[in-house]
Amino acid sequence: MCGICGQFNYHSQAPVEMTIIKKMTDSLIHRGPDAEGLHIAGRIGLGHRRLKIIDLAGGVQPMFSEDRSLAVVFNGEIYNYLQLKKELASCGHDFRTNSDTEVLLHGYEQWGGDLVHHLRGMFAFAVWDGRKSELFVARDRLGIKPLYYYLDDSTFLFASEIKSILLHPAVDRTIDYQALDDYLTYLYIPAPKSIFKKIRKLAAGHYLRIDARGMKESEYWDISFAPTKMGQRDMMDGIVEQMKDAVRARMISDVPLGAFLSGGIDSSAVVGIMAGLANQPINTASIGFNESAFDELPHARQVAQIYKTNMHEKIVHPDAAKIIDDLAWYFDEPFADSSMVPTYYVSQVAREKVTVCLSGDGGDENFAGYRRYRFDHFENQIRALLPHPVRRPLFSTLGHLYPKADWLPRIFRAKTLFVNLSLSGEQAYYNSMSWFKSAMKSSLYTEPLKKELADYDSFSVFQTYFDRSRGWDALARIQYVDIKTYLVDDILTKVDRASMAHALEVRVPLLDHHFMEYAASLPSDVKLRAGEGKYIMKKALRGIVPDDILYRPKQGFSIPLAKWLRTSLRPLFEANVLASDSFAASLFNMPQVRLLWNQHQRGTRDYGSHLWALLMLESWAKKFLR
């Protein structure tokens, strides 16, 4: 894995300054500690930090074509590079290395921008074409690898991380308040926004070209949930076959390789398949907690014992306070999925033994594993029984009257259900996925912030993808929304930043685009059946994953956040967020923040995720705004 950056003065003849590109590149050293490469030629500058994975002696970047008219910088892995190399060689291309980077270079010579359709992998790369004075930048189909860019009237900048772009003196750091509102809604900032108005994310499955005429961005891949007819046995065989193929492709490495193992279905399946393909024991990394409700180590140990892995584990103690500032630095913009903490630690454990890890991310999105999919299905069944004119006033009233009782068992917490039943299916799913809801924002936001936001509604993020999925069934539509938003900008962002903080490459076989397209072709009723998510996946994996792992209740990769905010994180929150000169005080009504804080401390409400979001926002501001 690597870090890339660059500058193209597309509307100016001013030369790129070496010192600036050097600083931008140096800021990415954690992503690529093994080597550095720079290329400065007039209006173009490229930077690269390398983590050596394939062809350790070759693969130096930036890499050039024979006549030096093309130059490429690349972050990621191309899993079918050997097949492409053979195909390109048959077309007359000569290769000097055994790296996948050179395959990109010759592939661009052969196919131009259509190269992206030939690639199987995770990638963000830029190709400078000196003959056309054009820069081509692309990101993989799922957005596994990050790519940010900045554009003004004369300069285009790009990088793997925002911090690199911010080192350029021309960058406008104006905050995007709509992105801030999105952050408080979702706990992450969805593409194409970033926290800075002029810095954007290149969306997953997109590429862009920029030359003297300007920039044009295009989408090259999307996923369809149109089901195909086949028997259940064929479905199950197809799942196992596709999964084995995806795992096998990701086991190519010239450095030590292992896997994350939580003891859940997805990571256990990946480890089980790896064990069957490898000729030596697999290295696995797992973490646990002293709090039994959050500890999956016993399950991970069970799987490790079955497959005779070399298991490496760590108990995480409530010392998140020690790494919050580091997390804010690595994540670049406000991010508040608290599973960033265990992901950071499990990456640290893995890196002690390996350089590459496979993970089980993607199984829930592909096969409807999240509990919220079951809730949504249940709500839709009730909606089908009651017409909207009856349903809306009835459940809206019940939702208003029913108390928000966080201390009660989950079965008695019906407020969200009542509110959702008063809404359309689309608005209800948005409500389920929202953290700071409209009423809370209204009391929290200062008048100047409300004025900045005007009539902005963060539901517009979801609306884009609900509009694109009309005609599909309800489950397929929310899976599609999750793949386009939550998966890329929460899950994959978290894994990339937390792993790259330790120079660990993470590969995600369940997000292989062939595997995902196959999963999307299966009908929804075999993914979610009789309240059971991953129905067909579980049946397919019997014999690979033990039944007691397949059918135990889903636990999730989380931390005892509510408790930590009442104990070890309490002084940090009070000293930072509640300070009179805090960034929060410039945006929010602080009496309302203190009300949330005090209710949480008393235990009458659980605002753990909300308060964590405010703490991470403050930590980010301290790193990047002061």
Rosetta blueprint (number, residue, H / E / L):
1 M L
2 C E
3 G E
4 I E
5 C E
6 G E
7 Q E
8 F E
9 N L
10 Y L
11 H L
12 S L
13 Q L
14 A L
15 P L
16 V L
17 E L
18 M H
19 T H
20 I H
21 I H
22 K H
23 K H
24 M H
25 T H
26 D H
27 S L
28 L L
29 I L
30 H L
31 R L
32 G L
33 P E
34 D L
35 A E
36 E E
37 G E
38 L E
39 H E
40 I E
41 A E
42 G L
43 R L
44 I E
45 G E
46 L E
47 G E
48 H E
49 R E
50 R E
51 L L
52 K L
53 I L
54 I L
55 D L
56 L L
57 A L
58 G L
59 G L
60 V L
61 Q L
62 P L
63 M E
64 F E
65 S L
66 E L
67 D L
68 R L
69 S L
70 L E
71 A E
72 V E
73 V E
74 F E
75 N E
76 G E
77 E E
78 I E
79 Y L
80 N L
81 Y H
82 L H
83 Q H
84 L H
85 K H
86 K H
87 E H
88 L H
89 A H
90 S H
91 C L
92 G L
93 H L
94 D L
95 F L
96 R L
97 T L
98 N L
99 S L
100 D H
101 T H
102 E H
103 V H
104 L H
105 L H
106 H H
107 G H
108 Y H
109 E H
110 Q H
111 W H
112 G H
113 G H
114 D H
115 L H
116 V H
117 H H
118 H H
119 L L
120 R L
121 G E
122 M E
123 F E
124 A E
125 F E
126 A E
127 V E
128 W E
129 D E
130 G L
131 R L
132 K L
133 S L
134 E E
135 L E
136 F E
137 V E
138 A E
139 R E
140 D L
141 R L
142 L L
143 G L
144 I L
145 K L
146 P L
147 L L
148 Y E
149 Y E
150 Y E
151 L E
152 D L
153 D L
154 S L
155 T L
156 F E
157 L E
158 F E
159 A E
160 S L
161 E L
162 I H
163 K H
164 S H
165 I H
166 L H
167 L L
168 H L
169 P L
170 A L
171 V L
172 D L
173 R L
174 T L
175 I E
176 D L
177 Y H
178 Q H
179 A H
180 L H
181 D H
182 D H
183 Y H
184 L H
185 T H
186 Y H
187 L L
188 Y L
189 I L
190 P L
191 A L
192 P L
193 K L
194 S L
195 I L
196 F E
197 K L
198 K L
199 I E
200 R E
201 K E
202 L L
203 A L
204 A L
205 G L
206 H E
207 Y E
208 L E
209 R E
210 I E
211 D E
212 A L
213 R L
214 G E
215 M E
216 K E
217 E E
218 S E
219 E E
220 Y L
221 W L
222 D L
223 I L
224 S L
225 F L
226 A L
227 P L
228 T L
229 K L
230 M L
231 G L
232 Q H
233 R H
234 D H
235 M H
236 M H
237 D H
238 G H
239 I H
240 V H
241 E H
242 Q H
243 M H
244 K H
245 D H
246 A H
247 V H
248 R H
249 A H
250 R L
251 M L
252 I L
253 S L
254 D L
255 V L
256 P L
257 L E
258 G E
259 A E
260 F E
261 L L
262 S L
263 G L
264 G L
265 I H
266 D H
267 S H
268 S H
269 A H
270 V H
271 V H
272 G H
273 I H
274 M H
275 A H
276 G H
277 L H
278 A L
279 N L
280 Q L
281 P L
282 I L
283 N E
284 T E
285 A E
286 S E
287 I E
288 G E
289 F E
290 N L
291 E L
292 S H
293 A H
294 F H
295 D L
296 E L
297 L H
298 P H
299 H H
300 A H
301 R H
302 Q H
303 V H
304 A H
305 Q H
306 I H
307 Y H
308 K L
309 T L
310 N E
311 M E
312 H E
313 E E
314 K E
315 I E
316 V E
317 H L
318 P L
319 D L
320 A H
321 A H
322 K H
323 I H
324 I H
325 D H
326 D H
327 L H
328 A H
329 W H
330 Y H
331 F H
332 D L
333 E L
334 P L
335 F L
336 A L
337 D L
338 S L
339 S L
340 M H
341 V H
342 P H
343 T H
344 Y H
345 Y H
346 V H
347 S H
348 Q H
349 V H
350 A H
351 R H
352 E L
353 K L
354 V L
355 T L
356 V E
357 C E
358 L E
359 S L
360 G L
361 D L
362 G L
363 G H
364 D H
365 E H
366 N H
367 F H
368 A L
369 G L
370 Y L
371 R H
372 R H
373 Y H
374 R H
375 F H
376 D H
377 H H
378 F H
379 E H
380 N H
381 Q H
382 I H
383 R H
384 A H
385 L H
386 L L
387 P L
388 H H
389 P H
390 V H
391 R H
392 R H
393 P H
394 L H
395 F H
396 S H
397 T H
398 L H
399 G H
400 H H
401 L H
402 Y L
403 P L
404 K L
405 A L
406 D L
407 W L
408 L L
409 P L
410 R H
411 I H
412 F H
413 R L
414 A L
415 K H
416 T H
417 L H
418 F H
419 V H
420 N H
421 L H
422 S L
423 L L
424 S L
425 G H
426 E H
427 Q H
428 A H
429 Y H
430 Y H
431 N H
432 S H
433 M H
434 S L
435 W L
436 F L
437 K L
438 S H
439 A H
440 M H
441 K H
442 S H
443 S H
444 L H
445 Y E
446 T L
447 E H
448 P H
449 L H
450 K H
451 K H
452 E H
453 L H
454 A L
455 D L
456 Y L
457 D L
458 S L
459 F H
460 S H
461 V H
462 F H
463 Q H
464 T H
465 Y H
466 F H
467 D H
468 R H
469 S L
470 R L
471 G L
472 W L
473 D L
474 A H
475 L H
476 A H
477 R H
478 I H
479 Q H
480 Y H
481 V H
482 D H
483 I H
484 K H
485 T L
486 Y H
487 L H
488 V H
489 D H
490 D H
491 I H
492 L H
493 T H
494 K H
495 V H
496 D H
497 R H
498 A H
499 S H
500 M H
501 A L
502 H L
503 A L
504 L L
505 E E
506 V E
507 R E
508 V L
509 P H
510 L H
511 L H
512 D L
513 H H
514 H H
515 F H
516 M H
517 E H
518 Y H
519 A H
520 A H
521 S L
522 L L
523 P L
524 S H
525 D H
526 V H
527 K L
528 L E
529 R E
530 A L
531 G L
532 E E
533 G E
534 K L
535 Y H
536 I H
537 M H
538 K H
539 K H
540 A H
541 L H
542 R E
543 G L
544 I L
545 V E
546 P L
547 D H
548 D H
549 I H
550 L H
551 Y L
552 R L
553 P L
554 K L
555 Q L
556 G L
557 F L
558 S L
559 I L
560 P L
561 L H
562 A H
563 K H
564 W H
565 L H
566 R H
567 T L
568 S L
569 L L
570 R H
571 P H
572 L H
573 F H
574 E H
575 A H
576 N H
577 V L
578 L L
579 A L
580 S L
581 D L
582 S L
583 F L
584 A H
585 A H
586 S H
587 L L
588 F E
589 N L
590 M H
591 P H
592 Q H
593 V H
594 R H
595 L H
596 L H
597 W H
598 N H
599 Q H
600 H H
601 Q H
602 R H
603 G L
604 T L
605 R L
606 D L
607 Y L
608 G H
609 S H
610 H H
611 L H
612 W H
613 A H
614 L H
615 L H
616 M H
617 L H
618 E H
619 S H
620 W H
621 A H
622 K H
623 K H
624 F H
625 L L
626 R L
